[in-house]
Every structure is written in structure tokens, then in C-alpha cells.
Amino acid sequence: MHRPLDLRTLRAFVTVAREGNVTRAADQLHLTQPAISLQLKRLAQDTGITLFRRTATGLELTRDGALLAAKAEQVLASLVDFSQTARHLTTQLRGRLRIGTIIDPEFTRLGAFLKALVESGPGIETELRHGMSGEVPEMLTKDELDAGFFLGDIKDFDAVAGLAAGAQEQLFHVKELARLTYHVVGPPSLGGVIRGQDWTGLATLPWIGTPHASVHNRLLSRLFARLGVRQNVVASVDQEASMLAMVRTGVGLSLCRESIALHEQQANGLVIADVKVETTLSFVCLNARILDPSIAHAFDAIQRVWG
């Protein structure tokens, strides 16, 4: 070919090939019939190929013309795909999403959640920060997280000084995901005194304590305060694995999720007390930021994963 291919000429060629008629092609492209005929003549001259043969009803592609038309269709399809990709990139969500994670990723369905985020928002970069449940609301208020998982009742959050009663509910947007049951577990050596005890009786036994930010601490502190008794804490840990290890070795009692309690009872002979306490797993962000595109996108992904 002696000159660069003009895309308008390519469109004219493909349209005539589809219609088999110059007049109908001209109508579709909003051009005159002579303009279309001139473009076809130039393409034939530039390629040195006879593109069409005349028939009683119009124009028919030659063998070489048909091969060239198929290639032209591919070129135009690639151009459409290029345009669609460009439009998608200009409208795609971008940025970084800082997510607070807690407990084990299997329970929070973290893998499925991240997969849903990537599939529908590939332009969002996720950054995970693992910690204790009570740290998530505090980090949200300090702009250290954008959203995160939370265990417990958001009304129990008191890390922001000066908040009026009930202000936590207005401060945070909360999506409840599941109800959880926690049991008290103890070493086999304390089985005889654990069984049959109520919360008041259990408070006097040795306990493994946890930091204030832990859901264990918040649940038990509120419960024992309401009963007017003091929990007998003999050791403190900040890791669930360490806590269970200390229970197994006979140090004291601990609170743990139902699934873990049943597993530990079966695998290591831990004793489950007759009492239990319930709480909620939620996904939270600041109310003021719920309309931020990346945060709204995260809540959409959570909805798809948790329903």
C-alpha cells in the first residue's frame, strides 16, 4: 500500500461488504454514494486487489475481498475494544482501601471478600491491618483505617473522649454480619469446679485476662460489672493462640468462640462451662464516609459475600 490506511475507508469497505449495496452503506454512514464509491476505488488501488464483483442485486465480495473484509472486521473490533477499555479506565475506582481485620480470616470470609473487591474494583489497592476488635473503631476515628471488622456492640466503644451517650451509633455506619456465641473454657484439672457454676461462681476462679481492646475483655467486664463481682485475673495475653495454650496447661479459664471451644474440648479435653455470652460480628466505617466510592464499594462486596 502506498499510503496509510484511513479508518473511514475501512468502515466504508466493511459496511458495503455487509450490505452488498453502496446506497445502503452510504445511508448507514451518513455519506454520499459517490464518496463511498471513491473510498472503495482508492482501497482497491492501494491494495491491488479486486474487492467486489457486480451482480444483478448489487455487489458481491471476491475471494480476496472476503479475506480482506474479515481482517477489516477484526481491526474495527479491536478499535471498539480499545475505546471501551479507555472509557473503563477513566471511570474505574482507584485508590487505597485500608481494612482492619480481626480473628481468623476463615471466619470473617476475608479471602472471599478480597476476591469480590478485586473482581469488581481492580483499580483499588487494599491494605490489611490485623489487630484486636476494639482497635478498629479507634483507628477509624484517627483516619488510620477506612473500614474494618468489629466484634461487639459499637455502643461499648469509648475511645473518643467527649462523646455523648449514644453518639457512637451516629459516628459509625455498621453492617451486622453474624451472631457469635462465646463459651468459657477451662483446663481438665478444674473440670470438677467449673461444671454447674454460674457467672458469679466462675469469677472467683483463676482467669487469663486480655487487653481492653479485646472483645473478650469488653464482654466479660460488662457482664461482671453488672453482677457486681470482680474477675480473678492471674495472667494476661493478647494472642488467642497463647490464651488457649495457657488454658491447656492449667493456668486458668478463658472465653472463646463456640467452634473453637468445641474443637478444644474434643482435641485437648478442655472443659466447657454451662454459661455462654453472645455478640455480633460487623463491618464498620465512619458514617461521614459511607458515600466515599471505595468504602461504598467495600460494603457492596461485603453484602455479596455475607448476604
N, C-alpha and C positions, 0 to 999 in steps of 0.2 A: 504494500500500500504506500502511496506517495505522500499522503497527508494524515495527520492524526484523526482517529475515528471520532465523529461527532455523535454524542449520545442521542441527539434529536433524530439523526439519521437512523440510528439503531432502533429507536422506538417506532419510527415510521415503517421500517422494514418488518419488524415483528408484528405490528398491527395489521399491515397488509397481508402478511403471511397467515394470520389468524382469520381475517375476514375474507380473503380471496378477492378483494374488491377495493380499488383505490378510493372510490367515492365514500364508501362506508368508513374506511380508515381515516379519511380527511375529516369526516364529521366527528369521529371519536376524539381526534387530536386537536379539533378546532383550528384546522389549517385548510388552505385551498387545495383543490385537486392538483393543479399544476405544481404547487410546492412539494407535495408528496411525490409526484412523478419525477421531479428534478432530484430529490434526495435518493430515490431508488436508482436513477441513472448514474449519479455520482458514485454510489456504493458499488454498482456493477463495474464501473470503470476502474475504481480504486482497487477492487479485489480481482478483477479479471475473470469474474465468474458470471455466468448467465443465471440469474436468480429465479426468474419466473418464465413460464410459457403461457401464452394466451389460450383460453378455452372459450367455448360458447357462453359460459356463465361468468367469466371473469379471468382471474389469474391463478395459476397453479404453480407451486414450487417445483423447481427441478430437483434432481437428486442432490447435487451440490448445494443448491439453495436451501433444501430441507436441513442438511447437516449444519449449514451456517446459521440458520434460523434457530436451531436447538441451542447452539452455542450462544447466540444473542440473547435467548431467553435466560440462560444461566447468568450472563453478565448483568442483565437488568434485575434479576432476582437478588444477586449479590449487592447491587446498589440499594435495593429496598431494605435488605438486611442491614447494610451499613447505616442507613438513615434511622432505622428502628433502634439499633444499638446506640447511636449517638443520642437519640431522644431519651432512651432509658437511662443513660449515664447522667444526663442533665437533671433528671427527676429523681434519681436514686438517693435514698437516705445515706448519709455519710456521717462520720464522726466516731467517737469512742463512747462506749457504754460501760460504766463501772458498776459491777454487780457484786453485792455482798452474798456470800454463800455460807451455809452453816451445816452442821451434822454431816451425814454421809451423802455423797452425790446420788447414790442409787435411790435413796428415799425421797429426795427433792426432785427426782427426774431431771437432774441437771443436764445429762447428755442429750436427752430428747429436746429439752428447752433450747440448748445451744444450737442443735441441728435445725430447729424451727427458725431460730433467729438468722442463721446463715443462709438458709434456703430462700427466705423472703426478704432479707435485708443484707445482701452480700457486701454492701459498702460500709456496714457498721463493724467497727473493731471492738470486740468485747475484752474486758479486763476483769478477771475474777479476783476477789479478795476474801479469803476464808477466815472466819473468826467465830466469836460467840454471838448468839442471837441478840443480846442486849446492845451489842456494839453497832448493829446495823442502823437503828434509828438515830443514834448519836452521830454516826458518820454521814448520814443523810443531811442532818441539820448543819453540819460543818462543810458541806459540799465536797466530801471525800468519797461519796458513793452517789450513783444516780438512782439505783433501785436495789432491792435485796430481799432475801428470805428472812422471815421473822417468826419466832416461836413465842406464843403467849398472847396476852391481851395488850394492845397498844396503849390502853389507858394506864397500864402499870409503868410506862416509860416516864422517868422523871429526871432525865439527864439535862434538860434545858431549864436553866434557872429562870424563875419568874413566870412560868406557865401557870395560868389559872386552871382551876379544876375543870376537867373535861376538854381542855384546849388541845390535848394530844389528838383527839378524834378529828378536830378541824385542821390540825397541822399535817396529818398523814392521810394518804389515799391507800386503803387496804383492800386487797383481794384475797379472801379466805380460800385456801386450797383443800385442807383436810383437817379432820379432828384426830387428835392423838391421845392415847391412853398411856400414862406413866405408872409404873409399879415400883414398890420398894423391894429391893433385893438385898439379901444378906448372906454371909458365909454359912456353910453347913453346920459349923460349930455353934451358931446362935439359933439354929432352927427351932429348938425347944421353947425359946422365949419370944421368938418372932411371931409364930403362928398364934392367931387369936387376939393379938394386940391391936388396939385402935391407935389413932394418931398420937394421942396423949401418952400412951404407954411406949410407943416407938420413939418418941422424942428423947426419952431418958437413956436410950441405948447409944452406943458409940456410932457416930456418923462421919462419913467422908464429905467434907464441905466443898463447895465450888465458888468461883468468883461471883460478884454481884451481877455481872453481865450474863451469866449463865441462866438458862431457863429453869434449871434445877433449883438454883438459889431463889429466883423470883417466886416460883410455885410454892416452895417449902416455907420461905419467910412469911409470905402472906397467910398460908394455912396455919402455921404455928402461932403467928401473932393473933389471929382470930380466936384461937383456942386459949391464948394467954399462957402458953408454955414456951420453954426455951429449948432449942435443938442442941444436943450434946455433940458438938463438932470436935473431933480429935485429930483430924488431918484435913488438909485442903489440896486439891489438884485442879488443873484447868484443862485436862485432856480426858475424854471419855474412856479411852483405852487404859490410861493409868488408873482411873477411878475403878474400873472393873477388875483390874489386876489387884488392887488393894482389897477389894471385896473378897476376891477368891482366896487371898492369903489370910483373911480373918480380921482385918483391921476394923471394919465397921460396915454400916449399911449405906446404901446409895439409892438414888432414884434413877430409873432408866426406862426407855421406851418398851412397850409391850413385846414387840417382836424380838428385841434383844434379851429381855428378861426371860422369855420362854426358851430362847436358844441357850442361854447361860444355865437355866435350870436343867435342860436336857444334857448339855455337853459337860458342864462343870459342877453340877449338883447344887447350884445356888438356890437359896430358899426365897420364895416369893411370899410377901406378907399379904394379909387379907384386905388391905386398903389400896386404893388407887386414886389418881387425880387426872383430870382431863385438861387439855389445852388445844390450841389451834396453830396450824402452820399457815402462814400467809405470805403474800408477796406485796411489798410496800414501796412507796416513794413519797416525796413531799407532794401535798395537794396542789401547791402552786406550780408544780412541774408536770402534772399529769398530761398536759397537752403538748409537751415537748415531743417532736416527731419520733426520736429514738426511744424515749420512755414509753410513749403510747404503743410503739411497735413491740417493745418488750412485753407489755401487758397483753397484746394480741397473741404473741407467741405462747405466753403462759396459759391463756384461755384455750388455745388449740391443744396444748399438752395435757392440761388438767381438766378442761371442760367446765 
